[in-house]
């Protein structure tokens, strides 16, 4: 007997629940959102939650995972870059395009930002599915740029600094606009990518030179 949950109607109901829940969780947070809010917006019966997800928390975890979909192809593009410098630029572009890409629902970025700011049990999914793969990819690029003399701590700090720049632009754009209103009038994707890339290259070049000097002094 075929699995009823896998038929087209059930899959459409599940999609509606995830989409509606994503919007409401992004607007109100996990705890303020109610099952009734979600099912009303989805246009389905309340029993559909228990049928597909057992409870609100399992639904939330599914929504978080849905928000993290779509990264694998981007990682493949970065992995196929010919030089570490090209890879770093592609990596920074990937982060900034989280803000400008409209192929995904707008609630995905908001929801992930909420989860990072006010972690729930679903944070493990965020770390495992989104952050850890990006960190490992970034560390590999930085390791190649800095050379074999770089310590893991140096690689980690450099990665955090670059990721922090991207995160600020993606998740705190409204703060930037309020602090620097003149920027809001001409907030251009290409300029942001170029600035973060050049700023990061300069810092990594400086680090690489200090590492080379340190390694030479040890010989």
C-alpha positions in Angstrom: 0.0 0.0 0.0 1.5 3.4 -1.0 2.5 5.9 1.7 -0.4 8.3 1.8 1.9 11.1 3.1 3.8 10.9 -0.2 0.8 11.5 -2.5 0.5 14.8 -4.4 -2.3 16.1 -2.2 -0.4 15.4 1.1 2.7 16.9 -0.3 0.8 20.1 -1.3 -0.6 20.3 2.2 2.8 19.9 3.7 4.2 22.6 1.4 1.4 25.0 2.4 2.1 24.4 6.1 5.8 25.0 5.8 5.2 28.2 3.7 2.6 29.6 6.1 4.6 28.5 9.2 7.8 30.1 7.8 6.0 33.4 7.4 4.4 33.4 10.8 7.5 32.2 12.6 9.5 35.0 11.0 6.9 37.5 11.9 6.2 36.4 15.5 8.8 33.9 16.6 8.4 30.3 17.6 6.7 30.7 20.9 4.2 33.5 19.9 3.1 31.6 16.8 0.1 29.3 17.2 -1.1 26.3 15.4 -4.4 28.0 14.6 -2.5 31.0 13.1 -0.5 28.7 10.9 -3.3 26.4 9.7 -5.6 29.4 9.0 -3.0 31.0 6.8 -2.2 27.7 5.1 -5.9 27.1 4.5 -5.8 23.6 6.0 -7.3 21.7 8.9 -5.6 21.9 12.3 -5.2 18.1 12.3 -2.8 18.5 9.4 -0.1 19.7 11.8 -0.2 16.5 13.8 -0.5 14.3 10.7 2.6 15.7 9.0 4.8 17.0 11.9 3.3 15.7 15.2 3.6 19.2 16.9 4.6 22.8 16.4 8.2 22.2 17.3 8.7 19.5 14.7 7.1 21.8 12.2 9.5 24.6 13.2 12.5 22.3 12.7 11.2 21.4 9.3 10.7 25.0 8.4 14.3 25.8 9.5 15.6 23.0 7.3 13.5 24.3 4.4 15.1 27.8 4.9 18.6 26.2 4.6 17.9 24.5 1.3 19.7 25.5 -1.9 23.3 25.9 -0.6 24.8 22.8 -2.2 24.9 24.1 -5.8 26.5 27.3 -4.6 29.2 25.3 -2.7 29.9 23.4 -5.9 30.5 26.6 -7.8 32.9 27.8 -5.1 34.7 24.5 -5.0 35.3 24.6 -8.7 37.0 28.0 -8.6 40.5 28.0 -10.1 42.2 30.0 -7.3 41.6 30.6 -3.6 41.2 34.3 -4.3 38.5 33.5 -6.9 36.9 31.2 -4.3 36.9 33.9 -1.6 35.1 36.4 -3.9 32.5 33.7 -4.8 32.1 32.9 -1.1 31.5 36.6 -0.2 29.1 36.9 -3.2 27.2 33.8 -1.9 26.6 35.5 1.5 25.6 38.9 0.1 23.2 37.3 -2.4 21.3 35.9 0.6 20.0 39.4 0.8 19.5 40.1 -2.9 18.3 36.8 -4.2 14.5 36.7 -4.6 14.2 33.0 -5.7 13.6 32.1 -2.1 10.8 33.4 0.1 11.8 36.5 2.1 11.0 34.8 5.4 13.9 32.4 5.1 16.6 35.0 5.8 14.5 36.6 8.6 13.8 33.2 10.2 17.5 32.1 10.2 18.5 35.4 11.7 15.9 35.0 14.5 17.2 31.5 15.2 20.7 32.7 15.5 19.7 35.6 17.8 17.4 33.6 20.0 18.4 29.9 19.6 16.0 27.0 20.0 16.7 23.3 19.8 16.6 23.8 16.0 19.9 25.6 16.2 21.7 22.3 15.8 20.1 22.0 12.4 21.2 25.6 11.5 24.8 24.8 12.6 25.0 21.4 10.9 23.2 22.2 7.6 24.2 25.9 7.0 27.0 27.3 9.2 29.4 24.3 9.5 29.6 23.6 5.8 30.2 27.3 5.1 32.8 27.5 7.9 34.7 24.5 6.5 34.6 25.9 3.0 35.8 29.3 4.2 38.6 27.8 6.3 39.8 25.8 3.4 40.0 29.0 1.2 41.7 31.0 3.9 44.2 28.2 4.6 45.2 28.1 0.9 45.6 31.9 0.9 47.7 32.2 4.1 49.9 29.2 3.4 51.0 26.1 5.5 52.4 28.3 8.3 49.0 29.6 9.4 47.7 28.3 12.7 44.1 27.1 13.1 43.4 30.0 15.4 44.6 32.5 12.7 42.5 30.8 10.1 39.5 30.8 12.4 39.8 34.4 13.4 40.2 35.5 9.7 37.1 33.5 8.8 35.0 35.0 11.6 36.1 38.5 10.5 35.0 37.9 6.9 31.8 36.1 7.8 31.0 38.9 10.3 31.2 41.6 7.5 28.8 39.6 5.3 26.5 38.9 8.2 26.2 42.5 9.1 25.2 43.5 5.6 22.7 40.7 5.2 21.0 40.8 8.6 21.5 44.3 9.9 20.9 46.4 6.8 18.2 48.5 8.5 20.7 49.3 11.3 23.2 50.4 8.7 20.6 52.6 7.0 19.7 54.3 10.3 23.4 54.9 11.3 24.4 56.0 7.8 21.3 57.2 5.9 23.4 58.4 2.9 24.3 54.8 2.3 20.7 53.7 2.0 20.2 55.9 -1.0 22.8 53.9 -3.0 23.1 50.5 -1.5 24.5 48.5 -4.4 25.1 44.8 -4.3 28.3 44.9 -6.5 29.9 47.7 -4.4 29.3 45.7 -1.1 30.8 42.6 -2.6 33.8 44.5 -4.0 34.4 46.3 -0.7 34.3 43.2 1.5 36.4 41.3 -0.9 39.1 44.0 -1.2 39.1 44.7 2.5 39.5 41.0 3.2 42.2 40.5 0.7 44.2 43.3 2.2 43.9 41.8 5.7 44.8 38.3 4.5 47.8 39.7 2.6 49.0 41.4 5.8 48.5 38.2 7.7 50.3 36.1 5.1 53.3 38.4 5.2 53.5 38.2 9.0 53.3 34.4 8.9 56.1 34.3 6.3 58.3 36.4 8.5 57.5 34.3 11.5 58.3 31.1 9.7 61.5 32.6 8.3 62.6 33.6 11.8 62.2 30.0 13.0 64.6 28.6 10.4 
